[in-house]
Amino acid sequence: MTGAETTIVLDDASTSAIRLMLSKLEEHDVAAVFEMVGGTGPIGDLAAGR
């Protein structure tokens, strides 16, 4: 987990890679990723947008 004062920014290549990986997962697996990151940060945002 990251602290409230921490900001994580993904570069374009990382964002594309994570988006591709999430697209290969079933909905329940994407939900598990979302829950794992606490629904926050760039990965949470990408999972929520899937």
PDBQT receptor file of N, H, CA, C and O in Angstrom, charges set to zero:
ATOM      1  N   MET A   1       0.845  -1.181   0.000  1.00  0.00    +0.000 N 
ATOM      2  CA  MET A   1       0.000   0.000   0.000  1.00  0.00    +0.000 C 
ATOM      3  C   MET A   1       0.884   1.236   0.000  1.00  0.00    +0.000 C 
ATOM      4  O   MET A   1       1.976   1.241   0.568  1.00  0.00    +0.000 OA
ATOM      5  N   THR A   2       0.402   2.255  -0.632  1.00  0.00    +0.000 N 
ATOM      6  H   THR A   2      -0.485   2.250  -1.093  1.00  0.00    +0.000 HD
ATOM      7  CA  THR A   2       1.114   3.517  -0.646  1.00  0.00    +0.000 C 
ATOM      8  C   THR A   2       0.493   4.460   0.361  1.00  0.00    +0.000 C 
ATOM      9  O   THR A   2      -0.674   4.330   0.731  1.00  0.00    +0.000 OA
ATOM     10  N   GLY A   3       1.294   5.405   0.790  1.00  0.00    +0.000 N 
ATOM     11  H   GLY A   3       2.242   5.510   0.489  1.00  0.00    +0.000 HD
ATOM     12  CA  GLY A   3       0.782   6.401   1.714  1.00  0.00    +0.000 C 
ATOM     13  C   GLY A   3      -0.060   7.428   1.003  1.00  0.00    +0.000 C 
ATOM     14  O   GLY A   3      -0.007   7.543  -0.222  1.00  0.00    +0.000 OA
ATOM     15  N   ALA A   4      -0.837   8.174   1.759  1.00  0.00    +0.000 N 
ATOM     16  H   ALA A   4      -0.881   8.081   2.754  1.00  0.00    +0.000 HD
ATOM     17  CA  ALA A   4      -1.721   9.185   1.181  1.00  0.00    +0.000 C 
ATOM     18  C   ALA A   4      -0.920  10.271   0.478  1.00  0.00    +0.000 C 
ATOM     19  O   ALA A   4      -1.426  10.900  -0.451  1.00  0.00    +0.000 OA
ATOM     20  N   GLU A   5       0.316  10.504   0.898  1.00  0.00    +0.000 N 
ATOM     21  H   GLU A   5       0.728   9.993   1.653  1.00  0.00    +0.000 HD
ATOM     22  CA  GLU A   5       1.111  11.563   0.307  1.00  0.00    +0.000 C 
ATOM     23  C   GLU A   5       1.888  11.106  -0.930  1.00  0.00    +0.000 C 
ATOM     24  O   GLU A   5       2.564  11.916  -1.564  1.00  0.00    +0.000 OA
ATOM     25  N   THR A   6       1.803   9.831  -1.277  1.00  0.00    +0.000 N 
ATOM     26  H   THR A   6       1.254   9.172  -0.761  1.00  0.00    +0.000 HD
ATOM     27  CA  THR A   6       2.539   9.281  -2.408  1.00  0.00    +0.000 C 
ATOM     28  C   THR A   6       1.697   9.364  -3.672  1.00  0.00    +0.000 C 
ATOM     29  O   THR A   6       0.520   9.004  -3.679  1.00  0.00    +0.000 OA
ATOM     30  N   THR A   7       2.325   9.846  -4.745  1.00  0.00    +0.000 N 
ATOM     31  H   THR A   7       3.281  10.138  -4.740  1.00  0.00    +0.000 HD
ATOM     32  CA  THR A   7       1.669   9.886  -6.046  1.00  0.00    +0.000 C 
ATOM     33  C   THR A   7       2.449   8.998  -6.997  1.00  0.00    +0.000 C 
ATOM     34  O   THR A   7       3.667   9.127  -7.124  1.00  0.00    +0.000 OA
ATOM     35  N   ILE A   8       1.746   8.102  -7.662  1.00  0.00    +0.000 N 
ATOM     36  H   ILE A   8       0.757   7.997  -7.559  1.00  0.00    +0.000 HD
ATOM     37  CA  ILE A   8       2.372   7.205  -8.617  1.00  0.00    +0.000 C 
ATOM     38  C   ILE A   8       1.887   7.590 -10.003  1.00  0.00    +0.000 C 
ATOM     39  O   ILE A   8       0.687   7.716 -10.245  1.00  0.00    +0.000 OA
ATOM     40  N   VAL A   9       2.838   7.774 -10.910  1.00  0.00    +0.000 N 
ATOM     41  H   VAL A   9       3.813   7.671 -10.713  1.00  0.00    +0.000 HD
ATOM     42  CA  VAL A   9       2.516   8.120 -12.286  1.00  0.00    +0.000 C 
ATOM     43  C   VAL A   9       3.138   7.061 -13.181  1.00  0.00    +0.000 C 
ATOM     44  O   VAL A   9       4.327   6.761 -13.068  1.00  0.00    +0.000 OA
ATOM     45  N   LEU A  10       2.339   6.502 -14.062  1.00  0.00    +0.000 N 
ATOM     46  H   LEU A  10       1.373   6.746 -14.154  1.00  0.00    +0.000 HD
ATOM     47  CA  LEU A  10       2.829   5.512 -15.010  1.00  0.00    +0.000 C 
ATOM     48  C   LEU A  10       3.174   6.189 -16.329  1.00  0.00    +0.000 C 
ATOM     49  O   LEU A  10       2.468   7.091 -16.778  1.00  0.00    +0.000 OA
ATOM     50  N   ASP A  11       4.269   5.743 -16.946  1.00  0.00    +0.000 N 
ATOM     51  H   ASP A  11       4.843   5.010 -16.581  1.00  0.00    +0.000 HD
ATOM     52  CA  ASP A  11       4.577   6.260 -18.273  1.00  0.00    +0.000 C 
ATOM     53  C   ASP A  11       3.645   5.588 -19.289  1.00  0.00    +0.000 C 
ATOM     54  O   ASP A  11       2.919   4.654 -18.950  1.00  0.00    +0.000 OA
ATOM     55  N   ASP A  12       3.674   6.060 -20.505  1.00  0.00    +0.000 N 
ATOM     56  H   ASP A  12       4.264   6.818 -20.781  1.00  0.00    +0.000 HD
ATOM     57  CA  ASP A  12       2.747   5.563 -21.527  1.00  0.00    +0.000 C 
ATOM     58  C   ASP A  12       2.920   4.071 -21.792  1.00  0.00    +0.000 C 
ATOM     59  O   ASP A  12       1.937   3.354 -21.978  1.00  0.00    +0.000 OA
ATOM     60  N   ALA A  13       4.167   3.603 -21.810  1.00  0.00    +0.000 N 
ATOM     61  H   ALA A  13       4.966   4.185 -21.659  1.00  0.00    +0.000 HD
ATOM     62  CA  ALA A  13       4.414   2.182 -22.075  1.00  0.00    +0.000 C 
ATOM     63  C   ALA A  13       3.852   1.320 -20.951  1.00  0.00    +0.000 C 
ATOM     64  O   ALA A  13       3.249   0.280 -21.216  1.00  0.00    +0.000 OA
ATOM     65  N   SER A  14       4.039   1.735 -19.709  1.00  0.00    +0.000 N 
ATOM     66  H   SER A  14       4.529   2.580 -19.494  1.00  0.00    +0.000 HD
ATOM     67  CA  SER A  14       3.513   0.972 -18.572  1.00  0.00    +0.000 C 
ATOM     68  C   SER A  14       1.995   0.977 -18.568  1.00  0.00    +0.000 C 
ATOM     69  O   SER A  14       1.369  -0.047 -18.295  1.00  0.00    +0.000 OA
ATOM     70  N   THR A  15       1.397   2.127 -18.870  1.00  0.00    +0.000 N 
ATOM     71  H   THR A  15       1.906   2.959 -19.092  1.00  0.00    +0.000 HD
ATOM     72  CA  THR A  15      -0.060   2.221 -18.933  1.00  0.00    +0.000 C 
ATOM     73  C   THR A  15      -0.607   1.285 -20.003  1.00  0.00    +0.000 C 
ATOM     74  O   THR A  15      -1.598   0.590 -19.777  1.00  0.00    +0.000 OA
ATOM     75  N   SER A  16       0.032   1.269 -21.157  1.00  0.00    +0.000 N 
ATOM     76  H   SER A  16       0.836   1.834 -21.340  1.00  0.00    +0.000 HD
ATOM     77  CA  SER A  16      -0.415   0.383 -22.241  1.00  0.00    +0.000 C 
ATOM     78  C   SER A  16      -0.268  -1.078 -21.857  1.00  0.00    +0.000 C 
ATOM     79  O   SER A  16      -1.145  -1.888 -22.155  1.00  0.00    +0.000 OA
ATOM     80  N   ALA A  17       0.827  -1.421 -21.201  1.00  0.00    +0.000 N 
ATOM     81  H   ALA A  17       1.539  -0.763 -20.959  1.00  0.00    +0.000 HD
ATOM     82  CA  ALA A  17       1.058  -2.811 -20.792  1.00  0.00    +0.000 C 
ATOM     83  C   ALA A  17       0.016  -3.260 -19.771  1.00  0.00    +0.000 C 
ATOM     84  O   ALA A  17      -0.520  -4.363 -19.876  1.00  0.00    +0.000 OA
ATOM     85  N   ILE A  18      -0.270  -2.416 -18.790  1.00  0.00    +0.000 N 
ATOM     86  H   ILE A  18       0.166  -1.520 -18.704  1.00  0.00    +0.000 HD
ATOM     87  CA  ILE A  18      -1.263  -2.770 -17.775  1.00  0.00    +0.000 C 
ATOM     88  C   ILE A  18      -2.647  -2.870 -18.397  1.00  0.00    +0.000 C 
ATOM     89  O   ILE A  18      -3.414  -3.776 -18.070  1.00  0.00    +0.000 OA
ATOM     90  N   ARG A  19      -2.967  -1.944 -19.290  1.00  0.00    +0.000 N 
ATOM     91  H   ARG A  19      -2.344  -1.208 -19.555  1.00  0.00    +0.000 HD
ATOM     92  CA  ARG A  19      -4.266  -1.992 -19.974  1.00  0.00    +0.000 C 
ATOM     93  C   ARG A  19      -4.400  -3.298 -20.766  1.00  0.00    +0.000 C 
ATOM     94  O   ARG A  19      -5.467  -3.913 -20.760  1.00  0.00    +0.000 OA
ATOM     95  N   LEU A  20      -3.340  -3.721 -21.439  1.00  0.00    +0.000 N 
ATOM     96  H   LEU A  20      -2.474  -3.221 -21.444  1.00  0.00    +0.000 HD
ATOM     97  CA  LEU A  20      -3.361  -4.974 -22.199  1.00  0.00    +0.000 C 
ATOM     98  C   LEU A  20      -3.551  -6.168 -21.266  1.00  0.00    +0.000 C 
ATOM     99  O   LEU A  20      -4.359  -7.054 -21.545  1.00  0.00    +0.000 OA
ATOM    100  N   MET A  21      -2.810  -6.193 -20.161  1.00  0.00    +0.000 N 
ATOM    101  H   MET A  21      -2.153  -5.473 -19.934  1.00  0.00    +0.000 HD
ATOM    102  CA  MET A  21      -2.945  -7.306 -19.214  1.00  0.00    +0.000 C 
ATOM    103  C   MET A  21      -4.354  -7.375 -18.635  1.00  0.00    +0.000 C 
ATOM    104  O   MET A  21      -4.925  -8.459 -18.515  1.00  0.00    +0.000 OA
ATOM    105  N   LEU A  22      -4.913  -6.226 -18.279  1.00  0.00    +0.000 N 
ATOM    106  H   LEU A  22      -4.450  -5.345 -18.377  1.00  0.00    +0.000 HD
ATOM    107  CA  LEU A  22      -6.270  -6.212 -17.733  1.00  0.00    +0.000 C 
ATOM    108  C   LEU A  22      -7.293  -6.681 -18.769  1.00  0.00    +0.000 C 
ATOM    109  O   LEU A  22      -8.292  -7.309 -18.417  1.00  0.00    +0.000 OA
ATOM    110  N   SER A  23      -7.045  -6.377 -20.045  1.00  0.00    +0.000 N 
ATOM    111  H   SER A  23      -6.234  -5.866 -20.331  1.00  0.00    +0.000 HD
ATOM    112  CA  SER A  23      -7.986  -6.786 -21.083  1.00  0.00    +0.000 C 
ATOM    113  C   SER A  23      -8.020  -8.298 -21.267  1.00  0.00    +0.000 C 
ATOM    114  O   SER A  23      -8.993  -8.835 -21.795  1.00  0.00    +0.000 OA
ATOM    115  N   LYS A  24      -6.972  -8.986 -20.837  1.00  0.00    +0.000 N 
ATOM    116  H   LYS A  24      -6.182  -8.550 -20.407  1.00  0.00    +0.000 HD
ATOM    117  CA  LYS A  24      -6.903 -10.443 -20.968  1.00  0.00    +0.000 C 
ATOM    118  C   LYS A  24      -7.575 -11.164 -19.798  1.00  0.00    +0.000 C 
ATOM    119  O   LYS A  24      -7.783 -12.376 -19.855  1.00  0.00    +0.000 OA
ATOM    120  N   LEU A  25      -7.914 -10.428 -18.739  1.00  0.00    +0.000 N 
ATOM    121  H   LEU A  25      -7.745  -9.443 -18.692  1.00  0.00    +0.000 HD
ATOM    122  CA  LEU A  25      -8.484 -11.030 -17.540  1.00  0.00    +0.000 C 
ATOM    123  C   LEU A  25     -10.002 -11.087 -17.605  1.00  0.00    +0.000 C 
ATOM    124  O   LEU A  25     -10.639 -10.287 -18.289  1.00  0.00    +0.000 OA
ATOM    125  N   GLU A  26     -10.568 -12.039 -16.887  1.00  0.00    +0.000 N 
ATOM    126  H   GLU A  26     -10.050 -12.690 -16.330  1.00  0.00    +0.000 HD
ATOM    127  CA  GLU A  26     -12.011 -12.116 -16.707  1.00  0.00    +0.000 C 
ATOM    128  C   GLU A  26     -12.433 -11.005 -15.747  1.00  0.00    +0.000 C 
ATOM    129  O   GLU A  26     -11.612 -10.484 -14.992  1.00  0.00    +0.000 OA
ATOM    130  N   GLU A  27     -13.713 -10.647 -15.780  1.00  0.00    +0.000 N 
ATOM    131  H   GLU A  27     -14.380 -11.070 -16.394  1.00  0.00    +0.000 HD
ATOM    132  CA  GLU A  27     -14.218  -9.555 -14.938  1.00  0.00    +0.000 C 
ATOM    133  C   GLU A  27     -13.919  -9.765 -13.454  1.00  0.00    +0.000 C 
ATOM    134  O   GLU A  27     -13.535  -8.819 -12.766  1.00  0.00    +0.000 OA
ATOM    135  N   HIS A  28     -14.088 -10.991 -12.950  1.00  0.00    +0.000 N 
ATOM    136  H   HIS A  28     -14.400 -11.760 -13.508  1.00  0.00    +0.000 HD
ATOM    137  CA  HIS A  28     -13.843 -11.229 -11.527  1.00  0.00    +0.000 C 
ATOM    138  C   HIS A  28     -12.366 -11.054 -11.179  1.00  0.00    +0.000 C 
ATOM    139  O   HIS A  28     -12.032 -10.672 -10.057  1.00  0.00    +0.000 OA
ATOM    140  N   ASP A  29     -11.482 -11.332 -12.137  1.00  0.00    +0.000 N 
ATOM    141  H   ASP A  29     -11.753 -11.643 -13.048  1.00  0.00    +0.000 HD
ATOM    142  CA  ASP A  29     -10.051 -11.129 -11.902  1.00  0.00    +0.000 C 
ATOM    143  C   ASP A  29      -9.694  -9.641 -11.891  1.00  0.00    +0.000 C 
ATOM    144  O   ASP A  29      -8.856  -9.200 -11.104  1.00  0.00    +0.000 OA
ATOM    145  N   VAL A  30     -10.336  -8.879 -12.767  1.00  0.00    +0.000 N 
ATOM    146  H   VAL A  30     -11.016  -9.237 -13.406  1.00  0.00    +0.000 HD
ATOM    147  CA  VAL A  30     -10.125  -7.429 -12.769  1.00  0.00    +0.000 C 
ATOM    148  C   VAL A  30     -10.624  -6.837 -11.455  1.00  0.00    +0.000 C 
ATOM    149  O   VAL A  30      -9.989  -5.946 -10.889  1.00  0.00    +0.000 OA
ATOM    150  N   ALA A  31     -11.758  -7.330 -10.973  1.00  0.00    +0.000 N 
ATOM    151  H   ALA A  31     -12.274  -8.053 -11.433  1.00  0.00    +0.000 HD
ATOM    152  CA  ALA A  31     -12.283  -6.873  -9.687  1.00  0.00    +0.000 C 
ATOM    153  C   ALA A  31     -11.303  -7.190  -8.565  1.00  0.00    +0.000 C 
ATOM    154  O   ALA A  31     -11.138  -6.393  -7.642  1.00  0.00    +0.000 OA
ATOM    155  N   ALA A  32     -10.653  -8.348  -8.637  1.00  0.00    +0.000 N 
ATOM    156  H   ALA A  32     -10.787  -8.996  -9.387  1.00  0.00    +0.000 HD
ATOM    157  CA  ALA A  32      -9.661  -8.715  -7.619  1.00  0.00    +0.000 C 
ATOM    158  C   ALA A  32      -8.462  -7.764  -7.656  1.00  0.00    +0.000 C 
ATOM    159  O   ALA A  32      -7.943  -7.380  -6.608  1.00  0.00    +0.000 OA
ATOM    160  N   VAL A  33      -8.026  -7.386  -8.852  1.00  0.00    +0.000 N 
ATOM    161  H   VAL A  33      -8.448  -7.697  -9.703  1.00  0.00    +0.000 HD
ATOM    162  CA  VAL A  33      -6.930  -6.419  -8.982  1.00  0.00    +0.000 C 
ATOM    163  C   VAL A  33      -7.356  -5.089  -8.379  1.00  0.00    +0.000 C 
ATOM    164  O   VAL A  33      -6.602  -4.472  -7.627  1.00  0.00    +0.000 OA
ATOM    165  N   PHE A  34      -8.567  -4.650  -8.709  1.00  0.00    +0.000 N 
ATOM    166  H   PHE A  34      -9.180  -5.152  -9.319  1.00  0.00    +0.000 HD
ATOM    167  CA  PHE A  34      -9.082  -3.389  -8.185  1.00  0.00    +0.000 C 
ATOM    168  C   PHE A  34      -9.093  -3.401  -6.658  1.00  0.00    +0.000 C 
ATOM    169  O   PHE A  34      -8.663  -2.442  -6.017  1.00  0.00    +0.000 OA
ATOM    170  N   GLU A  35      -9.584  -4.491  -6.087  1.00  0.00    +0.000 N 
ATOM    171  H   GLU A  35      -9.933  -5.270  -6.607  1.00  0.00    +0.000 HD
ATOM    172  CA  GLU A  35      -9.626  -4.599  -4.624  1.00  0.00    +0.000 C 
ATOM    173  C   GLU A  35      -8.230  -4.661  -4.026  1.00  0.00    +0.000 C 
ATOM    174  O   GLU A  35      -7.988  -4.103  -2.956  1.00  0.00    +0.000 OA
ATOM    175  N   MET A  36      -7.302  -5.339  -4.714  1.00  0.00    +0.000 N 
ATOM    176  H   MET A  36      -7.499  -5.792  -5.583  1.00  0.00    +0.000 HD
ATOM    177  CA  MET A  36      -5.943  -5.486  -4.205  1.00  0.00    +0.000 C 
ATOM    178  C   MET A  36      -5.244  -4.137  -4.062  1.00  0.00    +0.000 C 
ATOM    179  O   MET A  36      -4.478  -3.930  -3.121  1.00  0.00    +0.000 OA
ATOM    180  N   VAL A  37      -5.506  -3.222  -4.991  1.00  0.00    +0.000 N 
ATOM    181  H   VAL A  37      -6.129  -3.390  -5.755  1.00  0.00    +0.000 HD
ATOM    182  CA  VAL A  37      -4.871  -1.902  -4.921  1.00  0.00    +0.000 C 
ATOM    183  C   VAL A  37      -5.739  -0.900  -4.166  1.00  0.00    +0.000 C 
ATOM    184  O   VAL A  37      -5.438   0.293  -4.129  1.00  0.00    +0.000 OA
ATOM    185  N   GLY A  38      -6.804  -1.391  -3.574  1.00  0.00    +0.000 N 
ATOM    186  H   GLY A  38      -7.049  -2.360  -3.605  1.00  0.00    +0.000 HD
ATOM    187  CA  GLY A  38      -7.675  -0.515  -2.796  1.00  0.00    +0.000 C 
ATOM    188  C   GLY A  38      -8.468   0.458  -3.640  1.00  0.00    +0.000 C 
ATOM    189  O   GLY A  38      -8.986   1.450  -3.128  1.00  0.00    +0.000 OA
ATOM    190  N   GLY A  39      -8.567   0.179  -4.938  1.00  0.00    +0.000 N 
ATOM    191  H   GLY A  39      -8.145  -0.627  -5.354  1.00  0.00    +0.000 HD
ATOM    192  CA  GLY A  39      -9.333   1.050  -5.828  1.00  0.00    +0.000 C 
ATOM    193  C   GLY A  39      -8.695   2.406  -6.073  1.00  0.00    +0.000 C 
ATOM    194  O   GLY A  39      -9.345   3.321  -6.580  1.00  0.00    +0.000 OA
ATOM    195  N   THR A  40      -7.433   2.537  -5.717  1.00  0.00    +0.000 N 
ATOM    196  H   THR A  40      -6.905   1.794  -5.305  1.00  0.00    +0.000 HD
ATOM    197  CA  THR A  40      -6.761   3.829  -5.865  1.00  0.00    +0.000 C 
ATOM    198  C   THR A  40      -5.567   3.720  -6.798  1.00  0.00    +0.000 C 
ATOM    199  O   THR A  40      -5.137   2.626  -7.165  1.00  0.00    +0.000 OA
ATOM    200  N   GLY A  41      -5.049   4.861  -7.166  1.00  0.00    +0.000 N 
ATOM    201  H   GLY A  41      -5.397   5.750  -6.868  1.00  0.00    +0.000 HD
ATOM    202  CA  GLY A  41      -3.854   4.909  -7.989  1.00  0.00    +0.000 C 
ATOM    203  C   GLY A  41      -4.143   4.611  -9.440  1.00  0.00    +0.000 C 
ATOM    204  O   GLY A  41      -5.283   4.339  -9.815  1.00  0.00    +0.000 OA
ATOM    205  N   PRO A  42      -3.103   4.663 -10.257  1.00  0.00    +0.000 N 
ATOM    206  CA  PRO A  42      -3.297   4.481 -11.685  1.00  0.00    +0.000 C 
ATOM    207  C   PRO A  42      -3.780   3.085 -12.063  1.00  0.00    +0.000 C 
ATOM    208  O   PRO A  42      -4.540   2.937 -13.020  1.00  0.00    +0.000 OA
ATOM    209  N   ILE A  43      -3.355   2.063 -11.330  1.00  0.00    +0.000 N 
ATOM    210  H   ILE A  43      -2.738   2.184 -10.553  1.00  0.00    +0.000 HD
ATOM    211  CA  ILE A  43      -3.815   0.711 -11.649  1.00  0.00    +0.000 C 
ATOM    212  C   ILE A  43      -5.284   0.560 -11.271  1.00  0.00    +0.000 C 
ATOM    213  O   ILE A  43      -6.057  -0.055 -12.006  1.00  0.00    +0.000 OA
ATOM    214  N   GLY A  44      -5.666   1.113 -10.142  1.00  0.00    +0.000 N 
ATOM    215  H   GLY A  44      -5.039   1.613  -9.545  1.00  0.00    +0.000 HD
ATOM    216  CA  GLY A  44      -7.079   1.108  -9.761  1.00  0.00    +0.000 C 
ATOM    217  C   GLY A  44      -7.927   1.834 -10.779  1.00  0.00    +0.000 C 
ATOM    218  O   GLY A  44      -9.023   1.388 -11.117  1.00  0.00    +0.000 OA
ATOM    219  N   ASP A  45      -7.421   2.954 -11.268  1.00  0.00    +0.000 N 
ATOM    220  H   ASP A  45      -6.531   3.316 -10.994  1.00  0.00    +0.000 HD
ATOM    221  CA  ASP A  45      -8.149   3.717 -12.285  1.00  0.00    +0.000 C 
ATOM    222  C   ASP A  45      -8.323   2.909 -13.569  1.00  0.00    +0.000 C 
ATOM    223  O   ASP A  45      -9.399   2.907 -14.166  1.00  0.00    +0.000 OA
ATOM    224  N   LEU A  46      -7.251   2.219 -13.993  1.00  0.00    +0.000 N 
ATOM    225  H   LEU A  46      -6.377   2.220 -13.507  1.00  0.00    +0.000 HD
ATOM    226  CA  LEU A  46      -7.328   1.417 -15.209  1.00  0.00    +0.000 C 
ATOM    227  C   LEU A  46      -8.276   0.238 -15.020  1.00  0.00    +0.000 C 
ATOM    228  O   LEU A  46      -9.043  -0.094 -15.924  1.00  0.00    +0.000 OA
ATOM    229  N   ALA A  47      -8.227  -0.390 -13.855  1.00  0.00    +0.000 N 
ATOM    230  H   ALA A  47      -7.605  -0.120 -13.121  1.00  0.00    +0.000 HD
ATOM    231  CA  ALA A  47      -9.125  -1.526 -13.593  1.00  0.00    +0.000 C 
ATOM    232  C   ALA A  47     -10.576  -1.070 -13.552  1.00  0.00    +0.000 C 
ATOM    233  O   ALA A  47     -11.464  -1.765 -14.046  1.00  0.00    +0.000 OA
ATOM    234  N   ALA A  48     -10.815   0.088 -12.967  1.00  0.00    +0.000 N 
ATOM    235  H   ALA A  48     -10.094   0.653 -12.566  1.00  0.00    +0.000 HD
ATOM    236  CA  ALA A  48     -12.183   0.610 -12.885  1.00  0.00    +0.000 C 
ATOM    237  C   ALA A  48     -12.718   0.957 -14.268  1.00  0.00    +0.000 C 
ATOM    238  O   ALA A  48     -13.916   0.828 -14.520  1.00  0.00    +0.000 OA
ATOM    239  N   GLY A  49     -11.852   1.389 -15.154  1.00  0.00    +0.000 N 
ATOM    240  H   GLY A  49     -10.879   1.494 -14.950  1.00  0.00    +0.000 HD
ATOM    241  CA  GLY A  49     -12.265   1.789 -16.495  1.00  0.00    +0.000 C 
ATOM    242  C   GLY A  49     -12.421   0.633 -17.450  1.00  0.00    +0.000 C 
ATOM    243  O   GLY A  49     -12.844   0.834 -18.588  1.00  0.00    +0.000 OA
ATOM    244  N   ARG A  50     -12.096  -0.565 -17.028  1.00  0.00    +0.000 N 
ATOM    245  H   ARG A  50     -11.753  -0.728 -16.103  1.00  0.00    +0.000 HD
ATOM    246  CA  ARG A  50     -12.177  -1.734 -17.911  1.00  0.00    +0.000 C 
ATOM    247  C   ARG A  50     -13.577  -2.200 -18.061  1.00  0.00    +0.000 C 
ATOM    248  O   ARG A  50     -13.831  -3.174 -18.770  1.00  0.00    +0.000 OA
TER     249      ARG A  50
